[in-house]
């Protein structure tokens, strides 16, 4: 070949023995094809961009292009690293893909070696399998909240909100407490001051059929009207109750036994008189008679408690609106 060709070849990388012989053969016997000139020579390609072995049919560039586009076949990794610098951290998918390509190349080599040298080492196979399935777990974050903590936090918040809603409903529907410890004078009358140095004896009477919340709250007011109260409760008998008011659901004995189980009551008088007389007050040493201030009419007058009010022994209590034995029966 000419001296210019030799100097150009000296600037290029060394060819393998096969490439040199092929070039010499082509130079001695130029190709007959009119589409390929003397400067176009078919040569083997070491590795393509994907990193896999293979041949290429692309023609070799001219001598001028060879000087400016020199490819380092012996160091493909350095060329790749210089043109495409690696990122700070590879993703799991790319790492797995690169690992799979390397493992495929290693498996091919191992297969060739095992075919010539015998079966492969099981330990080496296990290591290769582990490398093939290895994934990048990523970097843990101090600000990331675990799913268990999220569920616990949401559960606490929901329970707290439910408890607050329940308390709000209960407070909204709760009945206000009865007036306690407040001495109220009946309309048109004045109540005597309580005695001192001994328990105040308070009397409350009624039918108390189907003992309900209204009865309980009325007796609580009577019990708590003064710091020290002895509460006596009179329950009317069946004969006079059926005559004056009508039939009852419970008998007189059942009604009296029901009242006896109320914690505010200290004593129960069964079959008490319908109208409280001064003689009855004196016999039981009663200081006050507890009842609401609404006049209670009977054959004897418009308000059977009028004499008690006039004597200053009437203790006013408040009714519980919307609660009565008749209302319970007619529901």
C-alpha distance (Angstrom), angle and dihedral (degrees) to the residues before:
residue distance angle dihedral
X1 . . .
X2 3.85 . .
X3 3.81 124.9 .
X4 3.80 92.0 -110.0
X5 3.75 90.0 55.4
X6 3.80 90.9 48.5
X7 3.80 92.5 51.3
X8 3.80 90.2 48.5
X9 3.76 90.5 50.0
X10 3.81 90.1 49.1
X11 3.79 90.2 57.6
X12 3.76 91.1 52.3
X13 3.77 126.8 75.6
X14 3.76 120.2 -86.2
X15 3.74 114.9 -88.3
X16 3.73 124.1 -138.0
X17 3.72 119.6 -105.6
X18 3.74 91.0 -100.0
X19 3.80 93.2 51.4
X20 3.85 92.3 48.8
X21 3.74 93.4 50.2
X22 3.75 91.6 46.6
X23 3.79 91.1 51.3
X24 3.80 92.1 49.7
X25 3.78 91.5 49.2
X26 3.73 92.3 51.6
X27 3.80 91.5 47.6
X28 3.82 91.7 52.7
X29 3.78 92.7 43.8
X30 3.77 109.8 32.2
X31 3.78 115.7 -155.1
X32 3.75 117.4 -93.0
X33 3.76 93.8 -144.0
X34 3.75 111.3 107.0
X35 3.80 90.9 -148.5
X36 3.82 94.2 65.9
X37 3.78 121.9 58.5
X38 3.76 129.6 -159.2
X39 3.85 94.3 -88.7
X40 3.83 94.8 56.1
X41 3.77 110.6 86.7
X42 3.83 126.4 172.7
X43 3.82 111.4 -128.7
X44 3.79 137.1 169.6
X45 3.81 119.6 -96.8
X46 3.81 116.9 -135.5
X47 3.88 100.5 -149.4
X48 3.80 134.2 -14.1
X49 3.82 126.1 -137.9
X50 3.79 93.6 -85.1
X51 3.80 91.9 59.4
X52 3.82 95.6 -114.7
X53 3.82 126.7 128.5
X54 3.78 116.8 -110.5
X55 3.83 147.9 123.1
X56 3.75 126.2 -99.6
X57 3.77 130.9 -151.9
X58 3.82 94.5 -154.2
X59 3.83 111.2 124.3
X60 3.76 118.9 -113.5
X61 3.77 114.0 -104.6
X62 3.75 123.2 -112.0
X63 3.78 125.1 -88.7
X64 3.78 90.9 -95.5
X65 3.81 92.2 52.4
X66 3.79 90.6 45.0
X67 3.81 90.3 61.0
X68 3.81 93.7 50.1
X69 3.81 99.3 35.2
X70 3.75 102.9 42.3
X71 3.82 114.4 166.2
X72 3.77 121.2 -155.0
X73 3.75 102.2 -139.4
X74 3.77 93.4 175.2
X75 3.85 93.3 58.2
X76 3.84 109.2 36.6
X77 3.77 93.0 154.7
X78 3.82 94.3 58.4
X79 3.81 91.1 51.9
X80 3.76 91.6 50.7
X81 3.79 93.4 47.1
X82 3.83 93.3 48.8
X83 3.82 95.6 49.5
X84 3.80 96.7 36.2
X85 3.82 111.5 29.9
X86 3.80 112.4 -159.1
X87 3.77 119.4 -103.9
X88 3.79 121.5 -113.5
X89 3.76 92.7 -100.6
X90 3.75 129.5 7.3
X91 3.76 121.2 -135.1
X92 3.76 121.5 -113.5
X93 3.81 93.2 -110.2
X94 3.79 95.1 52.4
X95 3.79 91.9 43.9
X96 3.75 90.4 51.5
X97 3.80 92.4 47.2
X98 3.81 92.9 50.3
X99 3.78 90.0 45.4
X100 3.79 90.9 50.5
X101 3.84 91.2 51.2
X102 3.78 91.7 49.7
X103 3.78 91.2 45.5
X104 3.81 90.6 50.4
X105 3.81 89.9 52.6
X106 3.82 91.0 46.2
X107 3.80 91.4 46.8
X108 3.80 90.3 53.0
X109 3.78 90.3 50.3
X110 3.78 92.5 45.5
X111 3.78 90.2 48.0
X112 3.79 90.0 54.0
X113 3.79 91.0 46.6
X114 3.79 92.8 46.6
X115 3.77 90.7 50.0
X116 3.77 90.6 54.6
X117 3.83 102.3 30.3
X118 3.82 102.8 30.8
X119 3.85 135.5 -104.3
X120 3.84 118.5 -9.6
X121 3.79 123.9 -107.6
X122 3.89 110.9 -92.4
X123 3.81 90.8 -143.5
X124 3.78 90.5 55.1
X125 3.81 91.0 48.4
X126 3.82 90.8 51.9
X127 3.80 91.5 50.1
X128 3.79 91.1 49.8
X129 3.82 91.2 49.5
X130 3.79 91.0 49.5
X131 3.80 91.1 50.6
X132 3.80 90.7 48.6
X133 3.81 92.8 55.4
X134 3.81 96.7 39.9
X135 3.82 113.2 120.5
X136 3.77 131.9 -170.8
X137 3.86 105.2 -106.9
X138 3.79 91.9 -162.1
X139 3.75 127.7 -133.7
X140 3.84 118.9 -57.7
X141 3.80 117.0 -119.8
X142 3.78 123.8 -139.1
X143 3.80 91.1 -149.9
X144 3.81 96.5 53.4
X145 3.82 113.6 106.6
X146 3.78 118.0 -143.6
X147 3.80 118.7 -119.2
X148 3.81 90.6 -120.2
X149 3.80 90.8 55.9
X150 3.79 91.1 47.8
X151 3.81 91.9 51.9
X152 3.80 91.5 47.9
X153 3.81 92.8 48.3
X154 3.81 93.1 47.8
X155 3.81 89.9 46.7
X156 3.81 92.4 52.4
X157 3.79 91.4 47.1
X158 3.82 91.9 49.5
X159 3.81 92.5 47.3
X160 3.81 91.4 48.8
X161 3.79 92.0 49.3
X162 3.80 91.6 47.7
X163 3.81 90.9 50.1
X164 3.80 91.5 49.7
X165 3.80 91.5 49.0
X166 3.79 90.5 49.3
X167 3.80 92.4 49.9
X168 3.78 90.4 47.8
X169 3.80 92.0 52.6
X170 3.79 92.1 45.9
X171 3.80 92.8 50.3
X172 3.80 90.3 47.0
X173 3.80 93.9 50.0
X174 3.80 95.9 36.9
X175 3.78 116.5 112.6
X176 3.81 113.9 -120.7
X177 3.80 114.0 -109.7
X178 3.80 117.9 -99.3
X179 3.80 119.0 -101.0
X180 3.80 106.6 -88.9
X181 3.79 131.1 -170.8
X182 3.77 94.4 8.1
X183 3.78 117.2 121.9
X184 3.80 109.2 -146.7
X185 3.80 122.0 -170.8
X186 3.80 116.7 -134.2
X187 3.77 117.0 -113.8
X188 3.79 109.1 -79.1
X189 3.82 94.4 4.6
X190 3.78 141.8 76.6
X191 3.77 127.5 -132.8
X192 3.80 120.8 -133.8
X193 3.83 119.2 -114.4
X194 3.81 113.5 -100.9
X195 3.80 121.7 -97.6
X196 3.79 118.6 -103.3
X197 3.77 133.1 -138.3
X198 3.83 95.4 34.5
X199 3.81 141.2 52.6
X200 3.81 115.4 -74.5
X201 3.81 109.9 -118.5
X202 3.81 110.4 -140.3
X203 3.81 124.8 -175.4
X204 3.84 127.0 -157.8
X205 3.81 124.3 178.1
X206 3.78 135.9 -172.1
X207 3.79 148.3 124.2
X208 3.82 94.9 -92.6
X209 3.79 94.6 -167.3
X210 3.83 111.8 174.1
X211 3.80 91.2 5.8
X212 3.81 104.5 -126.4
X213 3.80 143.8 169.4
X214 3.80 94.4 -77.7
X215 3.81 90.6 58.1
X216 3.81 92.0 47.2
X217 3.79 94.7 51.0
X218 3.81 92.1 47.7
X219 3.79 91.6 52.5
X220 3.80 91.0 46.0
X221 3.80 90.2 56.5
X222 3.79 91.0 50.9
X223 3.80 92.2 48.3
X224 3.81 93.8 49.2
X225 3.81 98.3 40.8
X226 3.81 90.0 102.2
X227 3.80 134.1 18.0
X228 3.83 93.3 -105.3
X229 3.81 116.2 31.5
X230 3.79 132.3 165.2
X231 3.82 105.1 -158.4
X232 3.80 120.5 -152.3
X233 3.82 118.4 -172.6
X234 3.80 123.8 -162.0
X235 3.84 119.1 -155.8
X236 3.80 117.4 -161.7
X237 3.81 118.8 -126.1
X238 3.80 127.1 -114.8
X239 3.82 98.0 -107.7
X240 3.78 98.4 55.3
X241 3.84 93.8 35.0
X242 3.82 93.3 53.4
X243 3.80 90.1 46.3
X244 3.80 97.0 49.1
X245 3.81 104.4 29.0
X246 3.78 110.7 12.3
X247 3.77 139.4 -107.7
X248 3.79 121.4 -24.4
X249 3.79 131.6 -146.8
X250 3.80 94.1 -133.7
X251 3.78 127.4 42.3
X252 3.80 122.4 -113.2
X253 3.80 92.1 -101.9
X254 3.82 92.2 49.6
X255 3.79 91.8 48.0
X256 3.80 92.1 49.8
X257 3.81 92.6 47.6
X258 3.80 90.5 50.3
X259 3.81 91.7 53.6
X260 3.79 91.0 47.3
X261 3.83 89.3 64.0
X262 3.80 93.0 58.6
X263 3.82 110.3 107.8
X264 3.82 93.7 -138.7
X265 3.81 93.2 59.6
X266 3.81 121.9 91.8
X267 3.80 100.0 175.8
X268 3.83 137.7 11.0
X269 3.83 125.4 -151.4
X270 3.80 111.3 -160.4
X271 3.83 122.3 -148.9
X272 3.79 92.0 13.3
X273 3.85 120.4 -178.7
X274 3.80 117.9 -87.0
X275 3.78 92.0 -132.5
X276 3.81 119.4 43.9
X277 3.80 111.1 -129.9
X278 3.83 130.3 -165.6
X279 3.79 88.0 -112.9
X280 3.81 91.2 57.2
X281 3.82 90.3 49.4
X282 3.74 91.7 50.8
X283 3.79 94.1 46.6
X284 3.82 92.5 55.2
X285 3.81 96.5 33.3
X286 3.82 92.2 -123.5
X287 3.82 118.2 -179.1
X288 3.84 99.0 -174.1
X289 3.80 138.9 14.1
X290 3.82 111.7 -144.0
X291 3.81 120.0 -146.8
X292 3.79 140.0 123.6
X293 3.80 116.4 -81.7
X294 3.81 95.7 -117.1
X295 3.83 109.4 115.6
X296 3.82 111.0 -105.2
X297 3.78 110.1 -148.8
X298 3.79 128.2 -152.6
X299 3.86 139.2 153.6
X300 3.76 88.1 -80.0
X301 3.83 93.8 59.4
X302 3.75 148.5 -49.8
X303 3.80 93.5 -76.9
X304 3.78 120.0 24.2
X305 3.84 90.0 -167.3
X306 3.79 94.8 57.3
X307 3.85 94.2 100.1
X308 3.83 90.1 50.9
X309 3.82 90.9 51.1
X310 3.76 91.3 49.0
X311 3.81 90.2 53.3
X312 3.82 90.7 54.0
X313 3.81 92.3 -117.3
X314 3.80 99.8 112.6
X315 3.83 117.4 113.9
X316 3.82 111.8 -161.7
X317 3.83 117.3 -137.8
X318 3.80 129.0 178.1
X319 3.79 126.8 -115.2
X320 3.79 122.1 -128.3
X321 3.78 105.0 -121.1
X322 3.77 117.7 -132.3
X323 3.81 95.9 19.1
X324 3.81 121.2 100.8
X325 3.78 140.8 130.6
X326 3.81 91.1 -111.8
X327 3.82 90.5 52.4
X328 3.80 91.5 51.2
X329 3.82 92.2 50.4
X330 3.80 94.7 47.8
X331 3.80 96.5 47.6
